[in-house]
Amino acid sequence: MPKSPESPWLTIVGIGEDGLDGLSSAARAALEDAALIMGAPRHLTLLPALKAETLSWPVPFEEGVQMLLSRRGKPTVMLASGDPFWFGAGVSITRHLESREWTAHPAPSTFALAAARLGWPLQDVECHGLHAAPLTRLRPSLVPGRRAILLLRDGPAVGELADWLTGQGFGASILHVLEALGGPRERVRQCMAERLDFADIAHPVAVGLSVAGEGRTLPRSSGISDDWFDHDGQITKRPARALTLSALAPRPGETLWDIGAGSGSVAIEWLLAYPSTAAIAFEADPARAARARANALSLGADRLTVIEGRAPEILTGRTRPDAIFIGGGLSQSLLEALFALPGGSTRLVANAVTLESEALLARWHADKGGDLLRIELAQAAPLGTRRGWRAAYPLVQWSVAL
């Protein structure tokens, strides 16, 4: 019968490989009372015969969301793996609902089960859901001695992980291959990444990764070496980039616009600062736009959105983000357009090298305030049989709150 307006109509049940045996009494009661039970085919097979109608989750996933919402008001159970709100499907549904419409009964997550099997302190281990994410998202985590637990798509993805780690110089890493944790099919095996030869890895699978090897470690500080980026010379160099990121001051959950992105180095370092940051790179040159995308992917910052087009025209109709960096294409019309856009408080940082752009920033600084910084750098270089200082072009940086 339909739920009362005061009762949640949807119950999200986290289920493990132990099926009904691992569920709480409240979760079991929800299954008994449900008119519909919806979940992936694997989840449905973990349950005994029940009186409710069952429905397999379709592909693509979003179609299932609409199917589930169409049952609004009728007692319904949605099955999910383990903890539905840790790299799970829970939020994909609840973002469409009011809090009074749903309740949830999570089971132990795969991360918790993996840590329990391996004896790893979960608070010190990185956790990644890589079902649909590129393996390169792990690049900042490849530090010898560090550990991570990874949720992978299937058995072949474990082989892809091993090959990628070996290619990055971390083939000596230990892979703990954890299959069907918590159920009768559970199996735990280990090997070095460069020696993986398991041909029968069962789904669902997770990997406990103990990083080892001689590969290059990506620093977490601002201003990483320029040679981490593929570029054609259009790049904010390391010392200036460190000062630029300091002025932009990334914070969790914030979004950056990188205008005239070139290699994408500033936007990528913004994304590397926190997993919850976002960035949009605007680049007029298609080759540079493609290069920025490739750099972002290789460095684990695949969240970067690259839009091809010339500012300020490409910015029409947009709302200002939390921070904006102008690395290329600085002009009077661009600054006017940015100040005219709707939005809340925005931190703007603009770099200038030419006399004309330096004069432009000086005028805007006199009118709008903020900080104007002149950066002069010189690097030791051979000078005959000795060494001398080779000066770079001075850089003028304007930072201001809009």
C-alpha positions, 0 to 999 in steps of 0.5 A: 500500500502507498506510504503515508505523506509522513513516511519515506517511500524510498529505502536505499539498502546497501548490500554486500556479497553476503546478501540477506545475511548481512542486512540489518533487521530494518533493511530486511523489513523494508524489503518485505514491505516493498512493492518494488525492489530495484537494483543491478542484476548482481544485487538482485541475485543476492536476495531470496524470492520476495513478494515485491516486483523486481526491476533490473537497473538499466544502462545508461544509469540515468534512465534508471533514475527516472524509472525509480522516480516514477514510482514516487509514493509507493514503498520502494527499495533501491539496492546499492553496493555497500555504503551507497554514499561512498562512491555509491549511487545514493546521491544520484537519487537523493539529489532529486528528493526531499529529505522526508522522502527517503531513508538509507541502511548502509552496509560495510563499504568495500573500503572498510572490508579491504582495510579489515582484510589487509590490516590497514588504517583506513584513515591513512589510506587514499580511497578511489572509485575508478569504475568510470574514471581514468587510471591517471587520476592516481598520478598524484598518489604515486609516492613510494610507501603510500597506500591506496584502495581502489574500486575497479570496473572488472578483472581486466581493469586490474591488468590495465592498472598493473601495466599503467603502474609499470609504465610510470616506473612503479612496477615494483608496487604490490597489488592486493587483489580483493575479489567479492569481499564479504561473501562466499566467493571472497578471495585475496591474492597479491603480486607485484604490478610488473608480474601480474599474471592472474587471468581469472579475477572475479567481479566485484574487485578492489585492489589494495595498492602499496606503492613502490618503485623508482618512478617520478613523484608529482609534488603537491606544492604550487609551482611544479617543474615545467617539464611535467607539462607538454607545451610549445612555450606558451606556459606560465613558468614555474616561479611565476606559476607559484606566485600566481597560485598563491594569489589565486588562493584555491579553496575546497569546492571553488571553481577557476576560469583560466583564460588563455590557458595555453598548456593549462598549467595554472588550471591543472595546479588549481585542480591538484590543490583539492579534489573538490575544486573545478576549473574551466580553461578557455583557449582559442588555439585548438592545438593548445586546447588539445594539449591542455586536455592531455596534460590534465589527463596525464597529471590526474586532473581530468576534471578540467573542462577545456572550451575552445574560443576567444575571450571575451566573446566566449564568456557571454552569458556566463556567471563569474566563478570564484577565481579568474586567471588571465594568462593570455589575451589580456585586453581592455575589452576582456577586463570590462567584460569580466567586471560586467558579468554577474556573480558573487565575489571573485578573485581576479589575477592577471599577468602581463609581460608586454609594455602595453599590457603592463600599462593596461594593468597599471591603469586598472589598478589605479581605478580598481585597487588591489595589488600590483606586483612586479616580478623580476627573475634571473637564472644562472647561465654559462657566460664564456668560461664562467657563469652569469645571470640571464634575466627573464622578461619582467612580469607584472601581476595584478590581483583584485577582488571583483 
